[in-house]
Amino acid sequence: MNTFTVNLKPVLELTDEQFFNLCQANKDLKFERSANGELTIMPPTGGETGNKNARITQQLMNWTDADGTGIAFDSSTCFKLLNGADRSPDASWIKLERWDALTSEQKEKFPPICPDFVVELLSPSNSLKVAQEKMREYLDNGVRLGLLINRKSRKVEIYRQDQNVEILDSPATLSGEDVLKGFVLNLGMIW
């Protein structure tokens, strides 16, 4: 299945409320919105990708529960970034103090906050170039640590603030570094 991008801007410009309502009215579809208003409609993941993504989220959730310094999210969560884009990383984490600074209404809809940590798992329908652009967008909006995992090539791209992208070949584990101190992502379950 392919990802489709629709440019509605010549016809209409969706407000944040309208975009939220569009997503709620079409729960079987997954939407993202770029900073310039383009809607991306993403197909559901296949079984392998869904399982591997759940394994990533499971490890992050387990660590988050034990650590208590932040809150983790799965791929269903859409965040309103500072540049106006609405993005749904495959897994993400936000420091608790930042999350607690949001109002109840902001937490209930698409939170206007960029996660501190994101993971994107490249699926067969994803373009590597588009995923890399999304990772740079996350950095530009405040992500402190980002992981782009490519199962096909068995490579991981690590994105950090004010640093070049580091590419690792077939790592067994990845560290949460100073962003998620003590977190170790076991990639044996992902490859």
N, C-alpha and C positions, 0 to 999 in steps of 0.2 A: 504494500500500500504506500501511497505517496502523501507527502505533506503538501498542502495547497496554501497559497498566500493570495489574499484578496485585498485590493486597494479600494476602499470605500470613499476615500477622501474627496474625489471629484463629485460624489453624489451626496454624501453626508458624513459628518464628523460625530462619532459616538462620544457622549460624555462618559465619565467613569461609571455613573449610575446605570446608563444604558448598556455599557459593556458588561457590567456585573449581571444585569437582568438578562442579557443575551446568553451569557454562560449558564445562568440558572434555568433558563427556558430550554436549553439544549444540553442536558446533563450527559447525554451519550457521546458528545463531542468534546474535544479538548481544544480550547482556544488560547492563543497568546496574541498580544498586540505590541507592535513595534513602537518606538518613540515617535515615528512619523504617522502612526495611525493604521498601518497595514495589519490586517487580521491574518493570522496563520492558523489553519485548521489542521490538527495533527491526528493521524489515525491511531487507534488503540495499538498497544504493543502486542507482539506475538508472545507465545508462552515462554520461550527462553529468555527474552529480554525482560518480561514481566517478573519472572522468577529471580533473575539476577538483580534487578532493581529492588525487589522486595528484600533480598539478602543484604544489600547495601543499607537500606532503610532500617532493617532489623538491627544490624550492628550499631548504627548511629543511635537508634532509639534506646537500645540496651545500655550503651555508654552514657547517654544523656540522663537516663533514669538513675544510674549509679552516681554520676558526677554532680548533678543538681545545679550547675552554673548557667544552664541555658535551656532552650526548648527546641526540639527537632520537628521536622515536617516531612511529609511524603510528597510524591510527585503531583498530587491533586491540589496542592496549595499554590495559589497565584499571588505574587507580590507586585505591588505598584512601585516601580523604581523611580528614583529622583528625576530621570530623564523623561518620564511619562510612559515608559514601556510597562507592560504587564507580562511578567515571566513566571514560569513554573519549573524550577529546577527539579531534577529527579529525586534529590534528597537535599535537605538544607538544615541549617542550625543558626539560631540567633541567641546572643548573650541575653540572659534573663533580664538584666536592668534595662536593656534597650526595648525588649518586648513589653515589659511592665510599664514603660512610658507611653504606650499606645492606649487610646481609649477603648472601651468595650466595643463600640461600633466599628472602630478601625480593625480590631482583631476579628470581628465577625465577618466582614466583607473581605476585600483584597487588601491585606495590610500594606500601608504606605511605608515600607521599610525594605531595605536591601539586606539579605542575610549576611552574616559574618562568614559563613562557610557554605559552599554549594558543591554538589556532585552532579555531573551530567554523564550518563551512560549512553554511548553512541549505539543506536539501534540500526538495523539494516536499512530502515527508511530515512535515516538522518544523513545529511551531508556533513562531512568533516569540516569543510570551510564554514558552513553556517554555524555549526556547534562552536568552532573557534571564535567566530565573531560574537556569539552569545557570551562566551566566557570573558572576552575583552569588555563587553558591555557590563557584565557583572562587576568586573574590577573597576571600571569607570564610575560605577554607582556605589562603590564602597565595600564589596566583598573583600575579605582579608585573605582567604585561602579558597582556591577552587581546584577541583579535580575533574579532568575530562578523561574518561576511561573508554578506550577503544578495544573491545574484546576481539575483533577480527585480527588486528595487527598486534594485539597484546602489548599495547603501549599506553602509558598514562602521561598526560600533559598536566603539569602542576603550575597553577597561576597564583602569583603572590603580588601584593602591592609593590610597585617601584622595583620590580625585578624582571629579568627575562624569563620566558617560559622554560621550565625544565622538563625534558622528556625522558622517561624511564622505560626501558624495555623489560617487560614481563616481571615486574616486581612481585614478590610474595605478599608484602604488606606495605601499607602507607601510614605515615604518622599524621596526626592532627596538628603537629608542630606546636607553636605557641598559641594558636587560636583555640584548639581543642586539646588542651594538655592532658596527655595520658591516653588519648584515643588512638587506636590502631585498627585500621581497616584491613581485614584479612581478604586478600584477593584470590586465595585458593578456591573460595566459594563462588567467585565471580568469573574466573577464566573458564 
